[in-house]
Amino acid sequence: MSSAPVSRRARPAKAPLSRDVIVETGLRILDRDGLAALTMRRVAQDLDTGAASLYVYVANRDDLMAAMLDHVLGTVPEPTGGNWRDRLTALIDATIAVMSKHEGLALVALGAVPTSPNTLLLIERMLGLLAEGGLDERTNSWAVDLIYLYITAQAAEQSAYTVKGDVEEEYIADIERKFAALPTDRYPMIVAMREHILGGGDAREVWALRALINGILATPVE
């Protein structure tokens, strides 16, 4: 009979806690179960620990979501190839894409001054690209603020559609029915332009970003 000691532990040892582990767990819960399910208690349960243990690494749920946003922004690739405008457009599109994949993260960025490491790196890249375009420092600084607001708004809207999932087509069809029923005497412009207001798809987003960048270039801060 073997004399080797037998562990009394019925389950494997828990992975050590860290801010990164908590952030990754939070993202997993968010993507799997939705924003409403993301609580400190739920994260603690998934990590097989008490909620109080998490507060050593994150101050609260808001701090956790801010850290999750920063983690996600760290996956945005640095654009290569093309001129400064091409690279800026690619950077903006990539940022919107990664931010919109996770419900509620874009809303974290709205109204918050960027201070986290990966958010600041994103700002740094945009400042550099706009400087290549010839913007002076003051216009450049204000332009990045406007572009970041555009990014978060676009990501929030796209995330809302992602969350709707299979009901998106039904939602759009319902909007079209409501617009089709509008009285012409009260909303003549909307009725006449309904097809253009509701349509456009990807071309609409391309135009919006082009209009934004062109407007910035044509409007230096005085």
C-alpha positions as CSV (number, residue, x, y, z in Angstrom):
1,M,0.0,0.0,0.0
2,S,1.3,3.4,-0.9
3,S,2.4,5.6,1.9
4,A,2.3,8.8,-0.2
5,P,0.2,11.6,1.4
6,V,-3.3,12.1,0.0
7,S,-4.7,15.6,-0.3
8,R,-7.9,16.3,1.5
9,R,-8.7,19.2,-0.9
10,A,-11.7,18.2,-3.0
11,R,-11.0,20.8,-5.7
12,P,-8.0,22.3,-7.4
13,A,-6.3,25.3,-5.8
14,K,-7.8,28.6,-6.8
15,A,-5.9,30.9,-9.1
16,P,-4.4,33.9,-7.2
17,L,-6.5,37.0,-7.5
18,S,-5.3,40.0,-9.4
19,R,-6.8,43.0,-11.1
20,D,-6.3,41.4,-14.5
21,V,-8.0,38.2,-13.4
22,I,-11.0,40.2,-12.0
23,V,-11.2,42.3,-15.2
24,E,-11.1,39.2,-17.5
25,T,-13.8,37.5,-15.3
26,G,-15.9,40.7,-15.5
27,L,-15.7,40.7,-19.3
28,R,-16.6,37.0,-19.5
29,I,-19.7,37.6,-17.3
30,L,-20.7,40.7,-19.3
31,D,-20.4,39.0,-22.7
32,R,-22.1,35.8,-21.5
33,D,-24.9,37.1,-19.3
34,G,-25.3,40.8,-20.0
35,L,-24.7,44.1,-18.2
36,A,-27.4,43.5,-15.5
37,A,-25.6,40.3,-14.4
38,L,-22.3,42.1,-13.9
39,T,-22.1,42.7,-10.1
40,M,-19.2,42.5,-7.7
41,R,-20.9,39.6,-6.0
42,R,-21.3,37.7,-9.3
43,V,-17.6,38.3,-10.2
44,A,-16.7,37.0,-6.7
45,Q,-18.8,33.9,-7.2
46,D,-17.2,33.1,-10.5
47,L,-13.8,33.4,-8.9
48,D,-14.9,31.3,-5.9
49,T,-14.1,34.0,-3.4
50,G,-15.9,36.6,-1.3
51,A,-16.8,40.0,-2.7
52,A,-14.7,41.8,0.0
53,S,-11.6,40.2,-1.6
54,L,-12.2,42.0,-4.8
55,Y,-12.0,45.4,-3.2
56,V,-8.3,45.0,-2.7
57,Y,-8.0,45.3,-6.5
58,V,-11.0,47.3,-7.7
59,A,-12.8,50.1,-5.7
60,N,-16.3,49.2,-6.9
61,R,-18.3,48.2,-10.0
62,D,-17.7,51.5,-11.7
63,D,-13.9,51.1,-11.2
64,L,-14.2,47.5,-12.6
65,M,-16.0,48.6,-15.7
66,A,-13.5,51.4,-16.3
67,A,-10.7,48.8,-16.0
68,M,-12.6,46.5,-18.4
69,L,-12.9,49.4,-20.9
70,D,-9.2,50.1,-20.7
71,H,-8.4,46.4,-21.1
72,V,-10.5,46.3,-24.3
73,L,-8.9,49.4,-25.7
74,G,-5.6,47.7,-25.2
75,T,-6.5,45.3,-28.0
76,V,-6.9,48.1,-30.6
77,P,-4.1,47.5,-33.2
78,E,-1.9,50.4,-34.2
79,P,-2.8,51.2,-37.8
80,T,-0.2,50.9,-40.5
81,G,-0.1,51.8,-44.2
82,G,-1.7,54.6,-46.1
83,N,-1.6,58.3,-45.3
84,W,-2.4,59.9,-42.0
85,R,-6.1,60.1,-42.8
86,D,-6.3,56.4,-43.7
87,R,-4.6,55.4,-40.5
88,L,-6.8,57.7,-38.4
89,T,-9.9,56.3,-40.0
90,A,-8.7,52.8,-39.4
91,L,-7.9,53.6,-35.8
92,I,-11.3,55.1,-35.2
93,D,-13.1,52.1,-36.9
94,A,-11.1,49.6,-34.9
95,T,-11.8,51.4,-31.6
96,I,-15.5,51.5,-32.3
97,A,-15.5,47.8,-33.2
98,V,-13.8,46.6,-30.0
99,M,-15.7,49.0,-27.7
100,S,-19.1,48.0,-29.2
101,K,-18.6,44.3,-28.7
102,H,-19.2,44.6,-25.0
103,E,-22.5,45.8,-23.7
104,G,-22.3,49.1,-21.7
105,L,-18.6,49.7,-22.0
106,A,-19.0,52.6,-24.4
107,L,-21.2,54.4,-21.9
108,V,-18.4,54.2,-19.4
109,A,-16.3,56.4,-21.7
110,L,-19.1,59.0,-22.1
111,G,-18.6,62.0,-19.8
112,A,-15.3,60.6,-18.4
113,V,-12.0,62.3,-19.0
114,P,-9.6,59.7,-20.4
115,T,-6.9,58.9,-17.8
116,S,-6.3,55.1,-18.1
117,P,-3.2,53.8,-19.8
118,N,-4.7,52.4,-22.9
119,T,-7.2,55.2,-23.4
120,L,-4.3,57.7,-23.1
121,L,-2.4,55.6,-25.7
122,L,-5.3,55.9,-28.0
123,I,-5.4,59.7,-27.5
124,E,-1.7,59.8,-28.1
125,R,-2.0,58.0,-31.4
126,M,-4.8,60.3,-32.6
127,L,-2.9,63.4,-31.7
128,G,0.1,62.1,-33.6
129,L,-2.0,61.4,-36.7
130,L,-3.8,64.7,-36.7
131,A,-0.4,66.5,-36.2
132,E,0.7,64.7,-39.4
133,G,-2.4,66.3,-41.1
134,G,-1.0,69.8,-40.2
135,L,-3.3,70.7,-37.3
136,D,-1.9,73.2,-34.7
137,E,-1.7,72.0,-31.1
138,R,-4.9,73.8,-29.9
139,T,-7.1,72.6,-32.7
140,N,-5.6,69.1,-32.5
141,S,-6.4,68.9,-28.8
142,W,-10.0,70.0,-29.2
143,A,-10.4,67.7,-32.3
144,V,-9.3,64.6,-30.4
145,D,-12.0,65.4,-27.8
146,L,-14.6,65.6,-30.5
147,I,-13.4,62.4,-32.2
148,Y,-13.4,60.5,-28.9
149,L,-17.0,61.6,-28.3
150,Y,-17.9,60.4,-31.8
151,I,-16.2,57.0,-31.1
152,T,-18.1,56.4,-27.9
153,A,-21.4,57.5,-29.3
154,Q,-21.0,55.2,-32.3
155,A,-19.9,52.3,-30.1
156,A,-22.8,52.8,-27.8
157,E,-25.3,52.7,-30.7
158,Q,-23.7,49.7,-32.3
159,S,-23.6,47.9,-28.9
160,A,-27.3,48.5,-28.5
161,Y,-28.0,46.8,-31.8
162,T,-25.7,43.9,-30.9
163,V,-27.6,43.4,-27.6
164,K,-30.9,43.3,-29.6
165,G,-29.4,40.4,-31.6
166,D,-32.1,38.6,-33.5
167,V,-34.7,41.2,-32.9
168,E,-32.8,43.9,-34.7
169,E,-34.6,43.3,-38.0
170,E,-38.0,43.4,-36.2
171,Y,-36.9,46.6,-34.4
172,I,-36.0,48.3,-37.7
173,A,-39.2,47.2,-39.3
174,D,-41.2,48.7,-36.4
175,I,-39.3,52.0,-36.9
176,E,-40.1,52.0,-40.6
177,R,-43.8,51.4,-39.9
178,K,-43.9,54.3,-37.5
179,F,-42.2,56.6,-39.9
180,A,-44.6,55.5,-42.7
181,A,-47.5,56.4,-40.5
182,L,-46.4,60.0,-39.8
183,P,-48.8,62.7,-40.9
184,T,-47.5,64.7,-43.8
185,D,-49.0,67.9,-42.7
186,R,-47.1,67.9,-39.4
187,Y,-43.8,66.3,-40.6
188,P,-43.5,67.1,-44.3
189,M,-39.7,67.1,-44.4
190,I,-39.4,63.8,-42.5
191,V,-42.1,62.1,-44.7
192,A,-40.5,63.4,-47.9
193,M,-37.0,62.3,-46.9
194,R,-38.0,59.1,-45.0
195,E,-36.0,56.8,-47.2
196,H,-32.8,58.8,-46.8
197,I,-33.3,59.3,-43.0
198,L,-33.6,55.6,-42.4
199,G,-31.2,54.3,-45.0
200,G,-27.5,54.5,-45.8
201,G,-26.0,51.6,-43.8
202,D,-22.2,51.5,-43.9
203,A,-22.0,54.3,-46.4
204,R,-23.7,56.6,-43.9
205,E,-21.0,55.8,-41.3
206,V,-18.2,56.4,-43.8
207,W,-19.7,59.8,-44.8
208,A,-20.1,60.8,-41.1
209,L,-16.5,60.2,-40.3
210,R,-15.3,61.9,-43.5
211,A,-17.5,64.9,-42.7
212,L,-16.2,65.0,-39.2
213,I,-12.5,65.0,-40.2
214,N,-13.1,67.5,-43.1
215,G,-14.9,69.8,-40.7
216,I,-12.0,69.6,-38.2
217,L,-9.5,70.4,-40.9
218,A,-11.6,73.4,-42.2
219,T,-12.2,74.8,-38.7
220,P,-9.0,75.7,-36.9
221,V,-9.4,77.1,-33.3
222,E,-9.1,80.8,-33.4
